[in-house]
Each structure stands twice: as C-alpha cells, then as structure tokens.
Amino acid sequence: MTITNFPKHSYEWMLFVDGENLAIRAKALADSLGRILKPGPHYMQDVYIWFSGGQRGSSREHVDAGRLNLMPQSLRSYYYTSVQGDEDKLRTVRQSLAELSFAPVVFKKPARQKAKGVDIQLTIDLLANAFRDNFQVAVLVAGDADYVPIVKEVQRLGKLVSLAFLRDETTGGLSPELKLACDAFADITNSIVERNSIPGPKS
C-alpha cells in the first residue's frame, strides 16, 4: 500500500539504478515516440542513460517522488549495467558513470543476453545496506517485477522504498506490481527520454 503521509524531516537516502534495463527500455520508448536518443556523456545504447543538463547521480532532483522530502544529495548512488567488450571498454563505461557521480558496477556482458550479475548485485547491495541501517529511503530505478520481494524485505526492515522509472507500460518496461509495492513513484519519462533525444526522421 502506498503511504501518503510522511514526516516533515528530510530522509537520508541511497540510489540503486538498474541502468542496463533503463537504457534498453528508454530506447524502446523513444523508438515508439519517433525519437532518437543521442549518444554522449549521458547515454550509451543498451548500456547506460541518465538525466542530461548537469543532473548527477547523487542529486534528488527528478528521482524524488515529491512527498518523501529527501536530503538534497544521496549518501551513495550505485549504477548497475553490463557491456560487451574488453577491459578497456569496461573501464571506459566505469569512468563515464563515475563522472556522473555514480559508484559504477559494470559487468562484462555475454553476447546477446543480459548479464545476470546486474540484478543479483543490485539485490545484494540493496539488502546489505538496509540491514546495516545505512539509509532511511532506498530510491530504486527499475521496472522488473523480480524486485518486488526485495522491496518488501527492505520495507520489513523499517525502510521506505521509492520507485523511479518510465511511466509508459506499452513497452513492458514498468511492472504494475513493482509500482504498487513501493511507497512512492516518480515518473522520469520526460527527463530521461525527451532531454536525451531528438525527433527522428519523418516517414
């Protein structure tokens, strides 16, 4: 059940981003809208995407659902993804995410499939930080229903979980069950897709 009344004090929070899924879903949504995502410091196809315009991983802007009154900066921001290539390519992706103020967690991606380590490591880090009482609010940027049990376990530890993701469900990116399980939801569609894209060629 979504909580509607929160204390007025500011919450300490940590950010956990399933970045590979976010990047893939953002491209699918952009394609459906006839827009083209622009490669650059905020976007690499199927690997990562984040807010353009100077918003870094540690800022509450865009990911705060508005009612949680988060502290201006996160205690730590994790970004999980995978990429095909050699160690130099992995190092480049880690450096790009670090420049966006993330603690990058980058796996080597097998051909034509998602690296299983992304979901597993996000789950481990989310639960470990909750058990150690390292945050009051976990901001989860993800869309898969597989995270529902993890969200509920974190909530049983007395923590709040705020979800931030793309609102469009036509591409299958956002699980209604995950949205319902979390304490709040922030729609980041415009910030992620619109600001990182240009109109595609007219047919």
VEXDREN-2710 file (C-alpha; in Angstrom, 1 decimal):
% VEXDREN-2710
k/r/px/py/pz
1/MET/0.0/0.0/0.0
2/THR/1.3/3.4/-0.9
3/ILE/2.0/5.7/2.1
4/THR/0.6/9.2/1.7
5/ASN/1.7/11.0/4.9
6/PHE/5.4/11.3/5.7
7/PRO/7.2/13.1/8.5
8/LYS/8.4/16.6/7.6
9/HIS/12.1/15.9/8.3
10/SER/14.4/15.1/5.5
11/TYR/15.3/11.5/4.8
12/GLU/18.8/10.1/4.2
13/TRP/18.7/8.0/1.0
14/MET/20.7/5.9/-1.3
15/LEU/20.1/5.4/-5.0
16/PHE/20.1/2.0/-6.8
17/VAL/19.8/2.1/-10.7
18/ASP/19.2/-1.0/-12.9
19/GLY/20.9/1.0/-15.6
20/GLU/21.0/-1.7/-18.3
21/ASN/17.3/-2.2/-18.1
22/LEU/16.7/1.6/-18.0
23/ALA/18.8/2.2/-21.1
24/ILE/17.0/-0.6/-23.1
25/ARG/13.6/0.5/-22.1
26/ALA/14.3/4.1/-22.8
27/LYS/15.4/3.3/-26.3
28/ALA/12.2/1.2/-26.9
29/LEU/10.1/4.1/-25.7
30/ALA/12.0/6.6/-27.7
31/ASP/11.6/4.5/-30.8
32/SER/7.8/4.2/-30.2
33/LEU/7.7/8.0/-30.0
34/GLY/9.6/8.5/-33.2
35/ARG/12.6/10.0/-31.3
36/ILE/16.3/9.2/-31.5
37/LEU/18.5/9.0/-28.3
38/LYS/21.7/10.9/-28.7
39/PRO/25.0/9.1/-27.8
40/GLY/27.1/11.1/-25.4
41/PRO/28.1/11.5/-21.8
42/HIS/24.6/10.7/-20.6
43/TYR/23.7/7.8/-23.0
44/MET/25.4/4.7/-24.4
45/GLN/23.0/2.4/-26.3
46/ASP/21.9/-0.6/-24.2
47/VAL/24.5/0.2/-21.5
48/TYR/23.5/3.4/-19.6
49/ILE/21.3/6.5/-19.7
50/TRP/20.9/9.3/-17.2
51/PHE/19.5/12.8/-17.0
52/SER/21.1/15.4/-19.2
53/GLY/21.5/19.0/-18.3
54/GLY/24.0/18.5/-15.5
55/GLN/21.9/16.3/-13.1
56/ARG/24.3/13.9/-11.4
57/GLY/23.6/10.6/-9.8
58/SER/23.7/11.9/-6.3
59/SER/21.0/14.7/-6.7
60/ARG/17.5/14.2/-5.5
61/GLU/16.1/16.2/-8.5
62/HIS/14.0/14.0/-10.8
63/VAL/14.1/10.9/-8.7
64/ASP/12.3/12.3/-5.7
65/ALA/8.6/11.4/-5.8
66/GLY/7.9/14.8/-4.2
67/ARG/6.3/13.6/-0.9
68/LEU/9.4/11.9/0.6
69/ASN/11.4/15.1/1.3
70/LEU/14.7/13.5/0.6
71/MET/18.0/15.1/1.6
72/PRO/19.5/17.1/-1.3
73/GLN/22.2/14.5/-2.0
74/SER/22.2/10.8/-1.7
75/LEU/24.6/9.0/0.7
76/ARG/25.7/6.9/-2.3
77/SER/24.5/6.3/-5.8
78/TYR/25.0/2.9/-7.5
79/TYR/24.6/2.3/-11.2
80/TYR/24.5/-1.3/-12.4
81/THR/25.0/-2.3/-16.0
82/SER/26.9/-4.6/-18.4
83/VAL/28.7/-4.1/-21.6
84/GLN/30.3/-6.2/-24.3
85/GLY/34.0/-5.7/-24.9
86/ASP/37.4/-5.9/-23.4
87/GLU/38.6/-4.5/-20.1
88/ASP/39.3/-1.1/-21.8
89/LYS/35.7/-0.9/-22.8
90/LEU/34.5/-1.8/-19.2
91/ARG/36.9/0.8/-17.8
92/THR/35.6/3.5/-20.1
93/VAL/32.0/2.8/-19.0
94/ARG/33.0/2.9/-15.4
95/GLN/34.8/6.2/-15.9
96/SER/31.7/7.7/-17.7
97/LEU/29.4/6.7/-14.8
98/ALA/31.9/7.9/-12.2
99/GLU/31.8/11.3/-13.9
100/LEU/28.1/11.3/-13.3
101/SER/28.8/10.8/-9.6
102/PHE/27.8/7.2/-9.5
103/ALA/29.6/4.2/-7.9
104/PRO/29.7/2.1/-11.1
105/VAL/29.1/-1.6/-11.0
106/VAL/29.8/-2.8/-14.5
107/PHE/29.8/-6.4/-15.7
108/LYS/31.2/-8.0/-18.9
109/LYS/28.1/-8.9/-21.0
110/PRO/27.7/-12.2/-22.7
111/ALA/26.7/-12.0/-26.4
112/ARG/23.0/-11.5/-27.0
113/GLN/21.9/-11.7/-23.4
114/LYS/21.7/-9.6/-20.2
115/ALA/24.3/-10.2/-17.6
116/LYS/22.8/-11.9/-14.6
117/GLY/25.2/-10.2/-12.3
118/VAL/23.3/-6.9/-12.6
119/ASP/20.1/-7.9/-10.9
120/ILE/22.0/-10.1/-8.4
121/GLN/24.5/-7.4/-7.3
122/LEU/21.8/-4.7/-7.0
123/THR/19.8/-7.0/-4.8
124/ILE/22.8/-7.8/-2.6
125/ASP/23.8/-4.2/-2.2
126/LEU/20.2/-3.0/-1.5
127/LEU/19.6/-5.7/1.2
128/ALA/23.1/-5.3/2.7
129/ASN/22.7/-1.5/3.1
130/ALA/19.2/-1.9/4.5
131/PHE/20.4/-4.5/7.1
132/ARG/23.3/-2.2/8.1
133/ASP/20.8/0.7/8.6
134/ASN/22.8/2.8/6.0
135/PHE/19.7/4.7/4.7
136/GLN/16.1/5.6/5.6
137/VAL/14.9/5.6/2.0
138/ALA/16.0/3.5/-1.0
139/VAL/15.4/5.1/-4.3
140/LEU/15.1/2.2/-6.8
141/VAL/15.3/2.9/-10.6
142/ALA/14.0/-0.3/-12.1
143/GLY/10.9/-1.8/-13.7
144/ASP/11.1/-5.6/-13.3
145/ALA/8.6/-7.4/-11.1
146/ASP/11.5/-9.6/-9.9
147/TYR/12.4/-6.8/-7.5
148/VAL/9.0/-7.0/-5.6
149/PRO/10.2/-9.5/-3.0
150/ILE/13.4/-7.4/-2.4
151/VAL/11.3/-4.2/-1.9
152/LYS/9.0/-6.0/0.6
153/GLU/12.0/-7.3/2.6
154/VAL/13.6/-3.8/2.8
155/GLN/10.2/-2.4/3.9
156/ARG/10.1/-5.1/6.7
157/LEU/13.3/-3.6/8.0
158/GLY/11.5/-0.4/8.5
159/LYS/12.8/1.4/5.4
160/LEU/10.9/3.2/2.7
161/VAL/11.4/2.4/-1.0
162/SER/10.7/5.0/-3.7
163/LEU/10.4/3.8/-7.3
164/ALA/11.5/6.0/-10.2
165/PHE/11.0/4.8/-13.8
166/LEU/9.5/5.4/-17.2
167/ARG/5.7/5.7/-17.0
168/ASP/4.9/4.1/-20.3
169/GLU/3.8/0.5/-19.9
170/THR/3.3/-0.3/-23.6
171/THR/6.9/-1.5/-24.0
172/GLY/6.6/-3.7/-21.0
173/GLY/9.2/-1.7/-19.0
174/LEU/7.3/-1.0/-15.8
175/SER/5.7/-3.7/-13.7
176/PRO/2.4/-2.6/-12.1
177/GLU/3.2/-5.0/-9.2
178/LEU/6.5/-3.3/-8.6
179/LYS/4.9/0.2/-8.7
180/LEU/2.2/-0.9/-6.3
181/ALA/4.7/-2.5/-3.8
182/CYS/6.8/0.7/-3.5
183/ASP/6.0/3.6/-1.1
184/ALA/6.1/6.3/-3.8
185/PHE/6.6/6.7/-7.5
186/ALA/8.5/9.3/-9.6
187/ASP/7.8/9.4/-13.3
188/ILE/11.2/10.1/-15.1
189/THR/10.0/9.6/-18.6
190/ASN/10.4/13.2/-19.8
191/SER/13.7/13.8/-18.1
192/ILE/15.2/10.6/-19.4
193/VAL/13.7/10.3/-22.9
194/GLU/12.9/13.8/-24.0
195/ARG/16.1/15.5/-22.8
196/ASN/18.3/12.8/-24.3
197/SER/16.7/12.6/-27.7
198/ILE/15.9/14.5/-30.9
199/PRO/13.0/14.0/-33.3
200/GLY/13.5/11.1/-35.7
201/PRO/13.1/11.5/-39.5
202/LYS/9.6/11.8/-40.6
203/SER/8.2/8.9/-42.7
END
